């Protein structure tokens, strides 16, 4: 299918989707975006950290600063022969655009650019400023991407007021869900120590599996909080348990349990850590825990940004979006702590990270319209 009949948004989507930008390789996507934005008088900064390319582009110097945030990197393709068409050769079938990154999240980036182009053409002297924060490290370790750009902005007192992250937030139809927060994610690796020995002589050994079982049961049954109006109750899940030498007649010397909290704003990571340790202490275990906080919870209450988005969805789609904080983490977790209002609004997420990832072609242009109206609502 040739690009000649495609809308601007679809044509730019094709251009981005053809680039095999598997994390953290950007494959020139950001250069392409920078060219489009430079033509609109955006000031362009490339901010590489280690092997990761990041783009910060800004038009205007006044407040409020509205920022589009997103990522050009995609996850690996998986089994190539399971794809109906090559993952980096975008193709349209039955009104759907198939390619790796079509839903997560290159079509949203294309929609941001074309929305901005139309908006600036109509309002060359719009109030406030528009910015783009684009990384190639969202699907990877997320250590040299958005988090580093935000640090750079904070160091020079450059404050984002409103941030729209183009992550695929929709569930059944475009705009049905606006993510206005995310749960925190706290990981722990618990090691319980015992003493190795022969199963026939248990009195000469200490079995860490037996010792830990009561504590594990208690952790699983614990009610950590009841959630609140925006968040479900905090959940504790064990993902891995390892113990044993593989032999049937050896009591092992240690047990390792890997677990995760997805937690609400009702508790802090520190409180969860203290409560876990208190439960382990009750059972008198000899243990150590390695903690890793991969994201703090954040919440944007109903205000200018949420209302601007809802009004835009209503105008284009004829219904309001539901506010939600479900799902995994996103780069919003790095931007929200600076005081910005942050939402995620993008295409339907049903096929993200899957083979034959796709998006409705119609939704791509509608999303661009929604983004343009949000700019109108906030900056005119």
N, C-alpha and C positions, 0 to 999 in steps of 0.2 A: 504494500500500500504506500503510495508516494505521499510526501509531506505537503503536496501542493494544496490539498483541500483541508488541511488541518488548521484549527484555530492556532493563534500564537501560543497559547498555553500548551496545547498538545504537541506542537512542533518543538517547543523548548523541552518538554518532557521527553520526547524521542531523543533529542540531542544528549540529554543527561543520562538516559537509560542505556544508550549505546556504549557508555563508558563503564568498563568492568571495575568499578571502584570498590573492590572488596576491602574492608577495613584493614589497615588505616590508609590505603592507597586512594588518593583523590582522583587520579587520572585526568586532571585538568578541569574538573567540574567547576571548582571555585574560580578558576581563571575566566571561564565562560560567564559565570554570574557577575564577576567583577567588571567585565567589559560592558555588560548590559547596564549595570548600576553606574558606572563611570559616565556613560552617555546621559545619565539623569543628574549629573553634578553631585554624585556621592563621592565623599572622600574615602579612598580605598586603603586599607591596611592589611597586609598579609602578615599573620602572626604565627610562624611555625614554632612548635616546641617539640624537641627530639624529632621523631620521624613523622609527626602529624602536622598537616597543613590546616590552618584556621583562617577565616576571613572575617574582618570587622569593617563594615562599610557604613558611613553615616552621611545623611543629608540634613544640613541645618545644624545650628548650635543651641537653639532655644529649648526650653522645657515646654511641654512634657516630651520625653523621648519614648517613642513607640518602637519596639524591636521585634522583628521577625527572627525566630531562631530555628535552626534545623541542622541536619547532617547529610553530607553527600556520600558517606560510606554505607555499604550494604553488607549483609551477612553472606557467607559463602553459598553457592548454588545448591549444594547437595548433589544427588545422583543426576547427572546430565541427561541420561536416557529416560528419566522419569518426566522430563519437561516435554510438553507437546510442541514447543518451539524453543529455539535456543534462548537462554535466559538474558543474554545481552543483545538480542536482536528483537527489539520491541515489536509486537505484532497485535493487530486488532482482530478479534473473532467474536461474533455475536454481541457486539457493543461493549466488549471488555478488552482492556489493554493489558496484555501479558508481558511481564519482564521482571527480573529481580530488581527490587527497589520501586516498583510501580506504586505499591501501597505504602511502603516504609523506606523513604518518604519523598522520592524525587518529584512526583507529580505535585505535591504540596509546595515544594520549593519553586517549581515552575509557576504555580498559581500565585505565589507571593510576588514573584518578579513581574508578571503581567498585570497583576492588580496594582502594583506600585507604579508601573509605567503609565497606565490609564489615569491613575489618581494624580500623578505629578503633571501630566499633560493638562488636566482640568484645573489643577490647583498648584501652579508653579510656586506660589508664595504661601503655601499652607502653613498653619501655625505649628509650633513645636518642631520636632525632628523625627526622621525615620532612620532606623538602623537595621543592619543584618548581622547576625552572629551565626556563622556557619562553620561547622567542624567536620573532620573526617575520622573522629575518634568516639563516636557515640555507641557503635555496636561492639567496640573492643573494650579495652581496660578502662577507657574514659578517664585517663590520668593526664593526658597532654592536650585535651580539647577544650570544651566549654569552661571547665573549671579553671584552667590557666588564663583564658581570655577574660573571664570574670575577675580574676585576681588583678590582671593588668588594668582593667577599667576601674576597679576599686582603688588601686594605688594612685590613679590620677583623678580620683573623685568624679568619675563619669558615671552618672546614675541612670539606670533604666527605670522608667515609670511603669510602662505597660509592656508585657512580653507575650507574644503569641508563638507557641511552639507548634510546628506543623505536624506533630506525630499523628498517626491514624487513630483518631479517638472514636469515630463513628462505629456503631454496632450493626444495625439493620439497614439504616438509610442515612444519607449524608446529613450531618449536623444534628443527629438525634442525641448525641452525647457531647458535652463539653467537660473535659477534665479540668477541675479547678483545684486540684491538689493531688498528692500521691502519698501513700503510706511510707513510713520509714522502713528500711531494711537493715537488720542487724544479724550478722552471722557469727556463729560460735563453733569452735572445735574443742570438745571436752575430752580430756584423756584421764581415765581413772586407772590408778596403778594398783597392782596386786603383787603376787609372788608366784613365779612359775613353779610347777611341781607335777607329780604323777597323780592321775585321777584316783588311783587306788589308795593314795596317802594324802587325803585332803587336809589333814591336820598339819601337814608340813608345808602347805601352800596357802595362798590367799587368792580366792577367785574373784577377779574384778567384775565379771559378768553378774555373778550373784549379788555382789555388794551394790552394784549400780542399779539393779533392776527396780528397786523400790523408788529410788530417786527419779529414774526415768519416767516411771508411771506417774509420779506426783507432778513432774514438769508437764506431762501431756494433759493432765486433768485440770491444771491450774487455770483459773479465770484471771487473766492479766488486766483486763478492763472491760467495760461494756460498750466501747466506742462512743460516738456522739452523733449529732445531726448529720455530719458530713462523712464520718468514717465508720466502717464496721469495727467490731471488737478486734483487738490485737490477736493474731494467730501465731502459735508456736508449732513448727513442723520439723521433724527429724528427717533428714534426707539420706544419711548413711550411718551404718553401724559396722565397725570392724573389730574383730577380736579372734584370737585363736591362731595356732600354728599350722592348722590344716590336719594335724594328727588327732586321732580320737581319744588318745590316752594322756594328753597333756593339758593341764590347767594353764591358761595363758597368763602373762604378767601384766597385760594392759588391755583396756577397752577404749576405743575411740568413737565418739558420737559427734556427727556433724549436724548442726541444726540452724534454723533461721526463724527470726521474728519478722513478720510484717506488722508494723505497729502504728497505732493512731496517735493523734496529738494529745491523747489523755495521759500518756506515759512518756518518759524520756529514755534514751538508750541507757543512761547511767542507772535509772531505777530498775530497768529490766535486768541489767548485769548484777545489781545488788540482790535482787530477789532470787535469781538463779543460784547465786552463791549461797544465799541463806538456806535454800532447800537442800543443796548439796551438803552443807555443814550439818544439817539435822541428821544426815545419815552417816556422819563421821568419815566421809570418804577422803582418801589421799588423791588429790586431783590437781589438774591445771586446766585453764581455759585460755585459748587464743581467740580474741574478739576481733571482728572486722566490721566496722560500720560502713555500709556501702551507700546509704542515703538517709538523710533526715526527712521526716515527714514535712510537707508544706501544705498550706491552704490559702487560697485566695477567696475571701468571702464575697458575697454579691456586692458589686460596686461598679464603677464606670466601665471596666473592661468586660466583665461578665455581661453587663447590660448591653454594651455595644455589640457584642458577639450574638447575643440572643435576638436582638432587634434585626441584625443582618440575616440570621438564619430564618427568622420569621418572614422577612421580606422576600427571600429567594425560595424558601422551601414551604412556607405556609404553616410552620409549627415551631415550637420552642425546643431548644435543646435541654436535656436533663443534665443536671450537675452530677458529677461522679468523681470519686477518688480511687476507683478500683484499678487493678492492673499492676504492672511492674514499675520499675523506676524509669525516669526520663531525665534529660538534661535540665529540665525545669528545676530539679533539686539543687542545682548550683546557682541558679539565677534568683530564686525566691528569697534566700536568706539576705540578699542585699536590700530587701524592702520593696522589690518590684511586685506589682500584680501580675500573676502568671496564669495563663490558661493553655490548654492543648486543644487544638481543633484541626481535624484533618479528615481524610477519607475513611472508608470502611476498613476495619482491621482484620477481617475474617481470614485472610490468606497470608498475613505477614509471616516471614521466615519460612514459608512452605514452598514446595515445588509448585510451579504454575501460579505463582503469586500474580494477582491481577487486581484491577480497579475498574469501576464503571467509567466508560469514556465520558458520558454526560456529566458525571460528578466532578471531573477535572475542571471544566469551565465554570460549573456552578460554584465550586470552591473559590475560584478566582474572583467571582462576583461577590461572594460573602466577604472575602478578605478586603476587597475594595470598599465595601460599605462600612466595614469596621474602621478603616482609615478615615472615611468621611465622617463617621460618628465621633471619632476622637480628635481629629486634627483639622476640622473646618469650623 
